[in-house]
């Protein structure tokens, strides 16, 4: 049975970094970062681009699910509402696929420190901090396994994700 890891979390919590390490620990793996589907210039968020991005994500994930080469699929994105997760899952062919939905959560002070470091390095714009903090509470309401990454190393977070994956065999 294939495993589909959905890794969500607010901006700056460490989703991409965590998934980049996780993909080196799992066998027969493919990784999709939902942000790649938003890589456009100018960056435009409207009804049409939201639909396009979701369609692209689901098409890519379905293609990954169909590919016999892969046993593990990692998808990370800012999935702050249950409706986003449910919408994606409703569009996927999940026969013989175990879904492992995880939210990376963080204490406010730790998140501020992470995002400020990114802002200082020019990786993020300053408006991300406010938007990210505003969404923090939303992750507690999701039907996902929560991992507090505030004071854990990436390796510790990856190990916890892998334990959750094994537990769901």
FENWOSUL-V432110 format. One record per helix or strand. SS is the DSSP state (alpha for helix, beta for strand). FROM is the first residue (numbers start at 1). TO is the last residue. If there is no record, write none. Layout:
((SS | FROM | TO) (SS | FROM | TO))
This chain:
((beta | 2 | 9) (alpha | 15 | 25) (beta | 29 | 33) (alpha | 34 | 38) (alpha | 47 | 66) (beta | 72 | 77) (alpha | 82 | 90) (beta | 97 | 105) (alpha | 108 | 120) (alpha | 127 | 141) (beta | 145 | 148) (alpha | 154 | 167))
